[in-house]
Amino acid sequence: MLGSLLWRRPAAVAWLFLSASLLAACGSSNTESPSQPQAATPPPEAVQPPAQVTQPTPPTPSLPAAAKIKVALLLPLSGPNASFGGGMLDAAQMALFDVADDRLELAPQDTKGTPEGAADAARAALTDGAKLILGPLLAAEVEAVKPLAQAANVPVLAFSTSTQLAGDGTWLIGFLPKAEVDRVVDFAHAKGASRFAVLAPRTPYGEITVAAMRDAAQRDGASLAQIGFFDPAAPDLTQTVKKFAAANSGMDALLLPEGGTRLKTLAPLLPYYKIEPDKVHFLGTGLWDEPGMGTEPALVGGWYAAPAPGARADFEKRFNDVYHRAPPRLATLAYDATALAAVLAHSGAGDFSVAAITNPSGFAGVDGIFRLLPDGLVQRGLAVIEVRKDGDTVIDPAPDTFQPTTQ
């Protein structure tokens, strides 16, 4: 049996592991989706944190520079997305403190939020000897970095969700909307929904979710009865919703792939025009995964698919304790990517091979289990969550293994 590679972090934070022995323990099949989970062997008890830690900083180097394993972190540390980049860098530093040993050297590079800046950052990282690139964040940045990394035979774990960029040494570790749509549609269909509809923003994200909804409905033997789009920049959606409601062809579940203020503006118009949540079940994507959705009555009782919030709550509390502010939602991606790099770096001079990155047993981090697939996409174990007035609640748990259920 092959040995396990794992990292431990303070008990208040969920931990991530890579284990060939887990694969052997749970069975030889590794191609099943997480919709058929089996209970995993509980991990070893987490190590308690050092006393009175007030600032997560990298471990003090004790190895010569030649022995270091350099991992680049490409983020927008200036420009319009600097707040996201700064929060993700802080999360990566937490992971470096929690997980890494002296061998790992994390080298942040500022992409400036532009393709040109990302390319410059990648060149600097590769010249400096990076063996793995984490990031960048935006699709255009990933597009600029990918050929440079590919030419240098350096893998990339990017935070983008633009699936056309996956493959050829680039993996997308972000939250993919297709997986979220698949999960919530499968659940709704199992609960009796058979005539689906979607009302989406006319954006690339909206187009992706509509295509995913069409595929999911067909796979489940359900129908996609109605498709509607709205202008995300329109100041008033009243006429759009009125027209959509007038064409109602008997839907019993409606996907609303929108979030934030726009969702709260859209949702109350639906019951006003007789698309009522007691007759039509409202469904959402991970964009619903933010506090306060239950303050809009029309959304209460709605379902969406997202990582289970429990472990992330611990992360968010610790981040706030250290930095005295809430982390951006994508901070968990930076934490898990850095922790994954640290796990892979534990093997000799660092094993960033395709086989190591795509270990079929997967990894478990702040956002639950995930595994990186040979095609460059990520598969995640997602929960189905119900919106409630007093706080959203998991109604169908995320799987804790990618192995199939044994009968």
Secondary structure, DSSP 4 states (H G I P E B T S, - for coil): -PPEEE----TTS---EEEHHHHHHH-S-----TTS--PPPPPPPPPPPPTT--S--PPPP-S-GGG-EEEEEEE--SSTTHHHHHHHHHHHHHHHHHH--TTEEEEEEE-TTSHHHHHHHHHHHHHTT-SEEE---SHHHHHHHHHHHHHTT--EEE----GGG-BTTEEE-S--HHHHHHHHHHHHHHTT--EEEEEEESSHHHHHHHHHHHHHHHHHT-EEEEEEEE-TT-S--HHHHHHHHHT----SEEE----HHHHHHHTTHHHHTT--TTTSEEEE-GGG-STTGGGSGGGTT-EEEE--HHHHHHHHHHHHHHHSSPPPTTHHHHHHHHHHHHHHHTSTT----HHHHT-TT-EEETTEEEEE-TTS-EEE--EEEE--TT--EEEEPPPS-SSPPP-
